[in-house]
Each structure stands twice: as C-alpha cells, then as structure tokens.
Amino acid sequence: MNNDPRKWQAYGICDAARATHHKADRTSIGIFTTGPQQRVFLVDWVLDRMEPGQRGDAIVRLIRKWKPVRFTYEEIAYSSDTFYLNERLQKAEIDLRLIPVGGRGPRHCLSKHERICQIAEWWREGRIVLPRQLLYTQVDGKVVDLITYFVNEEFLPYRGENTTRHDDGLDMFSRLLDDELRLEFDMDRGEEEQEDGPNDRPIGRGGWEALY
C-alpha cells in the first residue's frame, strides 16, 4: 500500500507578488495533495521574488512535475496574468488552465486576515501537513528551508494584520478554502491508513508532520 503523499492527487495555488526589491512580498506557489481524513499535504513550494517570466517558468515546471488537476491564481484589481499565462500553457502543450481567484466569488470581499482566520481551524485540527524540511534555491542562488522560514517568520508570530514582516505563505494556505480549487479527498485508501487520528505524527516514513 502506498501512503506517500507525493503520489496522491495534486492541486496548485499561486499568490503572485508584483515587486522584486528586497523588502517586497514574495510570490508563493504551492503544490498540495489530498490524503485520508481530509488532510492536505504540502509537497512542493516556490517562495521567491520573481519577475513575471520567472514566475511563469516556475508554474510550468511545477505543472509538468506534479500534473495538478486544478491550479488557482490570485488576481487582484485589474490584473490579467492568467490570460497570458494560459496562453503560455497552451503554447507549451499543457492542457491545464489557471483559474483566477480573488476578483470574484464568495470570498472575494474578505481581507487577507479574514481568509487566514478561516483556515486557522484546519491548522488546529491537524489537517494541513508539512514536510519536515523543504529546501528551495532562490533566484539569487541562496538555499533556504522554506518550512523553517514559514514556521518561525510567519506562522508562529502571526497575530493579525501587520504583525509579521511578510505573510505570503499564510495567504497562500488560506486559498485552500477557495471554492474554485474544489479539493477532493479520497476516503477509500484502506483501513490501515485510516486508523490514526489527524493529529498523529509523523506520517508515512517519518518525513511529514502536522503542526498540530
């Protein structure tokens, strides 16, 4: 029986940032898979300050690697990124198309903080599972562990708006609740995988752990 989260159905989320200077927010692109007991596993992540072309390169690479069934892209104001990125995907002979979120739909009027508060219940229930370590090479060549960064710089210190320098990761995770992503959980993976509660850790061979 294969309970490796990397083998389960994948979904993509992109929260794009508009600037690249050293104090700017980062583009956050996550790949998630859905497992038993309605748990969501982060299996890949790009968190970086990127030019539009670099952002497109990262999205193409992640789609080819993980083959997600749906991929949402946060668009705000008059942004039309998905139009041009979908043209690029078509030229690359990739069938998937990015789904714009943020400009319409039942959650489009919510602030970032309100969205983060909504996803907090999933963290408390242990439904969001992170790898113990996720090394990423930034555009500038620096290698960082995104999990250590996220936990120490965003997740633990967050107390509301303007309480952390950046909240790009938290914002991306909040998009798991968007109706457009339509997460589907396969609840028929066998009793052996269903025995543990959602708060038990580690998962699988010990490479994954829930924060709660």
Long-range contacts (C-beta under 8 A, 24 or more apart in sequence): 1-189, 1-190, 1-192, 1-193, 3-35, 3-189, 3-193, 3-203, 3-204, 4-204, 5-33, 5-35, 5-41, 5-43, 5-129, 5-203, 5-204, 5-208, 6-33, 6-43, 7-33, 8-33, 8-34, 8-35, 8-41, 8-186, 9-33, 9-34, 9-69, 9-184, 9-186, 10-43, 10-66, 10-67, 10-68, 10-69, 11-68, 11-69, 11-70, 11-71, 11-181, 11-183, 12-59, 12-62, 12-63, 12-66, 12-68, 12-70, 12-71, 12-72, 13-71, 13-72, 13-172, 13-175, 13-176, 13-181, 14-55, 14-59, 14-71, 14-72, 14-73, 14-74, 14-98, 14-172, 15-74, 15-168, 15-171, 15-172, 15-175, 16-55, 16-73, 16-74, 16-75, 16-79, 16-81, 17-49, 17-50, 17-168, 19-49, 20-49, 20-50, 20-51, 21-49, 22-49, 24-49, 25-166, 25-168, 26-166, 26-168, 27-55, 27-58, 27-168, 28-168, 28-169, 28-171, 28-172, 29-55, 29-58, 29-59, 29-62, 29-172, 30-172, 30-173, 31-62, 31-65, 31-66, 31-68, 32-176, 34-183, 34-184, 34-185, 34-186, 35-129, 35-185, 35-186, 35-189, 35-193, 36-185, 36-186, 36-187, 36-189, 36-193, 36-194, 37-127, 37-187, 37-194, 37-197, 37-198, 38-127, 38-185, 38-187, 38-198, 39-126, 39-127, 39-128, 39-129, 39-185, 39-198, 39-210, 40-122, 40-127, 40-128, 40-129, 40-176, 40-183, 41-129, 41-203, 41-208, 42-128, 42-129, 42-130, 42-131, 42-134, 43-131, 44-134, 45-134, 45-136, 45-146, 46-136, 47-136, 47-146, 47-149, 47-150, 47-168, 47-169, 48-136, 48-138, 48-139, 49-138, 49-139, 50-139, 52-81, 54-139, 56-85, 56-88, 59-85, 59-98, 60-88, 60-89, 60-92, 60-94, 63-89, 63-94, 63-96, 64-94, 67-96, 68-96, 69-184, 70-96, 70-99, 70-180, 70-181, 70-182, 71-96, 71-97, 71-98, 71-99, 72-98, 72-99, 72-100, 72-101, 72-175, 72-178, 72-180, 72-181, 73-98, 73-99, 73-100, 73-101, 74-100, 74-101, 74-102, 74-171, 74-175, 75-100, 75-101, 75-102, 75-103, 76-102, 76-103, 99-180, 99-181, 101-175, 101-178, 101-180, 101-181, 105-178, 105-179, 105-180, 106-179, 107-177, 107-178, 107-179, 111-161, 112-161, 112-167, 112-171, 112-174, 113-160, 113-161, 115-171, 115-174, 115-175, 115-177, 116-158, 116-167, 116-170, 116-171, 116-173, 116-174, 118-174, 118-177, 119-173, 119-174, 119-176, 119-177, 122-176, 123-155, 123-211, 123-212, 124-212, 125-198, 125-199, 125-212, 126-197, 126-198, 126-199, 126-200, 126-201, 126-210, 126-211, 126-212, 127-198, 127-210, 128-173, 128-176, 128-210, 128-211, 129-203, 129-208, 129-209, 129-210, 130-208, 130-209, 130-210, 130-211, 131-207, 131-208, 132-202, 132-207, 132-208, 132-209, 151-211, 155-211
